[in-house]
Amino acid sequence: MNRQQNVLDKSMSLHDIKNMMQLTFAEQHADFIANNLEALIENTYRDAPVRQNRYSLTRNDDRDLTPGIDHQEKHWEEAIFRKWKNDDDGLDPRVPFRKILCYQVMLRDTNKNRGWGELDLLGATAENVPVAIELKIKPSEYLLKAIVEILAYGVSIRKAWNEDGCLLRWQWADEFDKDDDLIDLPLAVMAPTTYWKVVFSDSPYRIRFQTSQHALQSIKILLEKMHRVHYPLTFVGVREKHPPEKSGLPVILNAFVKDIPNPTSSW
């Protein structure tokens, strides 16, 4: 394990910083990002790519998947899309999206936009405001990295909405009859209950990939600052039942908001 803290700099973009997150130093990294949030967002906005080709805003085909293997992220993406592509059945009212439009939405324009890949899931609010969603299924995918990653993607979406011909904005207007200025751009980190059970564990005994309570409180401050600069982020848990479908997809029951737990009395 690397026990030397990665040094972050306020001249970096969030897109670069996301790959420098370390669970051991999550508290320090969250504090740094919160303290330099506006500058980091500005850097990210400057560096984010804008596609010249159309964005994938809808999906009509079902992906062929291999049954009989452990669920992978692609299985969850497909299952979430099928569950909420037409209605919001089973969605907690506090979950920001009310439908899922698409998954694996390409953000980069060319291969020169290194590292700018695909948004896991794209949703929409009841008012048809876009919602950027990062999906995590393994606790080894650190919570803070997920936050930074989806914030970077949110900044990219805002730039595509506003800059270089506003292609995303005009596509959205064609699909959903909405071309308002984006004020708040909702974000979500979405994961099965098994992920949150580990990440938010308050066990006094060390659990692998558990986020410390001190780090969670720093993350809470970061989320409050993100909300103030118009990138509100919600943690979303997904419940499934067993066995899975014959196709190998998880059978999804519902989705609910996961709040950061309060510090325990043993702190």
C-alpha positions in Angstrom: 0.0 0.0 0.0 1.2 3.5 -0.9 1.4 5.3 2.5 2.9 8.5 1.0 0.2 11.1 0.4 -0.3 12.2 -3.2 0.2 16.0 -3.3 -2.6 17.9 -5.0 -2.3 21.3 -6.5 -5.0 23.9 -7.1 -3.8 24.4 -10.7 -5.0 20.8 -11.5 -8.3 19.8 -13.0 -10.7 17.5 -11.2 -10.3 15.1 -14.0 -6.6 14.6 -13.1 -7.1 14.7 -9.4 -9.6 11.8 -9.4 -6.9 9.3 -10.2 -4.8 10.6 -7.2 -7.4 9.8 -4.5 -6.1 7.6 -1.7 -8.4 6.0 1.0 -5.8 6.5 3.7 -5.7 10.3 3.0 -9.4 10.8 2.1 -9.9 13.3 4.8 -6.9 15.5 3.7 -7.9 15.2 0.0 -11.5 16.1 0.7 -10.4 19.1 2.7 -8.1 20.3 -0.1 -10.8 19.9 -2.8 -13.4 21.7 -0.7 -11.0 24.6 0.1 -10.0 25.0 -3.6 -13.3 24.0 -5.2 -14.0 27.0 -7.3 -10.5 27.0 -8.8 -10.6 23.3 -9.5 -14.0 23.6 -11.2 -12.6 26.5 -13.4 -9.6 24.4 -14.4 -11.8 21.4 -15.2 -14.2 23.6 -17.3 -11.2 24.9 -19.3 -9.8 21.4 -20.0 -13.1 19.5 -20.6 -13.7 18.3 -24.1 -16.8 19.3 -26.1 -18.0 16.9 -28.8 -18.5 17.9 -32.3 -20.5 14.7 -32.9 -23.9 14.2 -31.3 -24.2 13.0 -27.7 -26.2 9.7 -27.0 -29.2 10.9 -25.0 -31.4 7.9 -25.5 -31.0 4.2 -25.9 -33.6 1.9 -27.5 -31.8 -1.4 -27.7 -31.1 -3.9 -24.9 -27.5 -5.1 -24.5 -26.7 -8.8 -24.8 -25.1 -10.0 -21.6 -23.5 -13.2 -20.5 -25.5 -15.0 -17.8 -24.0 -17.1 -15.1 -21.2 -14.8 -14.2 -20.8 -12.4 -11.2 -22.5 -9.1 -11.8 -20.3 -6.6 -13.4 -20.9 -2.9 -13.8 -22.4 -3.4 -17.3 -25.0 -5.7 -15.8 -26.0 -3.0 -13.3 -26.1 -0.3 -15.9 -28.4 -2.4 -18.1 -30.7 -3.3 -15.2 -30.9 0.2 -13.9 -31.7 1.5 -17.4 -34.4 -1.1 -17.9 -35.9 -0.4 -14.5 -36.3 3.3 -14.9 -36.3 4.1 -18.6 -40.0 4.6 -18.7 -41.2 5.5 -15.2 -40.0 6.2 -11.6 -41.5 3.2 -10.0 -39.5 2.4 -6.8 -37.6 5.6 -6.8 -37.4 7.4 -3.4 -38.8 11.0 -3.9 -35.5 12.4 -2.8 -33.6 10.6 -5.6 -32.9 13.5 -8.1 -33.5 11.6 -11.3 -37.0 10.4 -12.2 -35.9 8.4 -15.3 -32.8 7.0 -16.9 -32.2 8.0 -20.5 -29.1 6.2 -21.4 -25.8 4.7 -20.2 -22.2 4.7 -21.3 -22.6 8.3 -22.8 -19.4 9.2 -24.5 -18.0 12.6 -23.4 -14.7 12.9 -25.3 -14.7 13.9 -28.9 -11.5 12.3 -30.1 -8.9 9.9 -28.6 -6.7 13.0 -28.0 -9.1 13.8 -25.0 -7.2 11.2 -22.9 -9.1 9.8 -19.9 -12.3 11.6 -20.7 -14.4 8.5 -21.3 -18.0 7.6 -20.8 -20.6 8.8 -18.3 -22.0 5.7 -16.6 -25.7 6.8 -16.6 -27.6 9.8 -17.7 -30.8 10.6 -16.1 -33.3 13.5 -15.9 -35.3 15.2 -13.2 -39.0 15.6 -13.3 -38.4 19.0 -14.9 -36.1 17.4 -17.5 -32.8 18.8 -16.2 -29.9 16.4 -16.9 -28.6 14.3 -14.0 -25.1 12.8 -14.3 -24.7 9.5 -12.5 -21.5 7.6 -11.5 -22.1 3.9 -10.8 -19.9 2.0 -8.4 -20.3 -1.7 -7.5 -17.1 -2.5 -5.6 -16.1 -0.8 -2.3 -12.5 -0.8 -3.6 -13.7 2.1 -5.9 -13.2 4.7 -3.3 -16.1 7.0 -2.5 -14.1 10.2 -2.8 -12.8 9.2 -6.2 -16.4 8.6 -7.3 -17.4 12.1 -6.1 -14.5 13.8 -7.9 -15.1 11.8 -11.1 -18.8 12.6 -11.3 -18.1 16.3 -10.5 -15.6 16.4 -13.4 -18.2 14.9 -15.7 -20.8 17.3 -14.5 -18.5 20.2 -15.3 -18.0 18.7 -18.8 -21.7 18.5 -19.3 -22.2 22.1 -18.3 -19.5 23.1 -20.8 -21.1 21.1 -23.6 -24.4 22.8 -22.7 -22.9 26.3 -22.9 -19.9 26.3 -25.3 -18.9 25.6 -28.9 -22.3 25.7 -30.5 -24.2 24.4 -27.5 -24.7 21.0 -29.2 -25.8 19.2 -26.1 -28.2 22.0 -25.2 -29.8 21.9 -28.7 -30.0 18.1 -28.7 -31.7 18.2 -25.3 -34.2 20.8 -26.6 -35.0 18.5 -29.6 -35.6 15.5 -27.3 -37.2 17.1 -24.3 -38.4 20.5 -25.4 -36.1 22.2 -22.8 -33.2 24.6 -23.5 -33.1 26.6 -20.3 -29.8 27.7 -18.8 -28.4 25.1 -16.4 -28.3 26.6 -12.9 -28.1 23.5 -10.6 -26.7 20.4 -12.4 -27.6 17.4 -10.2 -25.1 14.7 -9.7 -25.4 11.2 -8.1 -23.1 8.4 -7.0 -25.2 5.3 -7.2 -24.3 1.8 -5.8 -25.8 -1.4 -4.5 -26.5 -1.7 -0.8 -23.5 -3.9 -0.4 -21.2 -1.0 -1.4 -22.7 1.4 1.1 -22.6 -1.2 3.8 -18.8 -1.2 3.6 -18.2 2.4 2.7 -20.4 3.8 5.4 -19.6 1.2 8.0 -19.3 2.6 11.6 -17.6 -0.5 12.9 -14.9 0.3 15.4 -12.9 -2.6 13.9 -11.0 -1.9 10.6 -13.0 -3.0 7.6 -11.3 -3.1 4.2 -12.3 -0.1 2.1 -14.3 1.5 4.9 -14.2 5.3 4.8 -13.2 6.7 8.1 -15.7 8.8 10.0 -13.3 11.8 10.0 -13.1 11.5 6.2 -16.9 11.2 5.9 -17.3 14.5 7.8 -14.8 16.2 5.5 -16.7 14.7 2.5 -19.9 16.1 4.0 -18.4 19.6 4.0 -17.3 19.1 0.4 -20.8 18.2 -0.6 -22.2 21.3 1.0 -19.8 23.4 -0.9 -20.6 21.6 -4.2 -24.2 22.4 -3.6 -23.4 26.1 -3.1 -21.6 26.2 -6.5 -24.5 24.5 -8.2 -23.4 20.9 -8.4 -25.7 19.2 -5.8 -24.7 15.5 -5.3 -26.8 12.7 -3.9 -25.8 9.3 -2.8 -28.2 6.7 -4.1 -28.5 3.1 -2.9 -30.0 0.3 -5.1 -31.8 -2.8 -3.6 -31.9 -6.0 -5.6 -33.5 -9.4 -4.9 -32.2 -12.9 -5.6 -32.0 -14.9 -7.8 -31.0 -12.7 -10.8 -32.8 -12.8 -14.1 -32.0 -15.6 -16.6 -30.2 -13.0 -18.6 -27.8 -12.5 -15.7 -29.1 -9.1 -14.8 -29.8 -8.0 -11.2 -33.4 -7.8 -10.3 -33.8 -4.3 -9.0 -36.5 -3.5 -6.4 -36.0 0.2 -5.7 -33.6 3.1 -5.1 -33.2 5.3 -2.1 -31.1 8.2 -0.8 -28.1 7.3 1.4 -27.2 10.1 3.8 -23.7 10.3 5.3 -24.2 8.8 8.8 -23.6 11.0 11.8 -20.5 10.4 13.9 -21.0 7.7 16.5 -20.8 8.4 20.2 -17.6 6.4 20.3 -15.8 9.0 18.2 
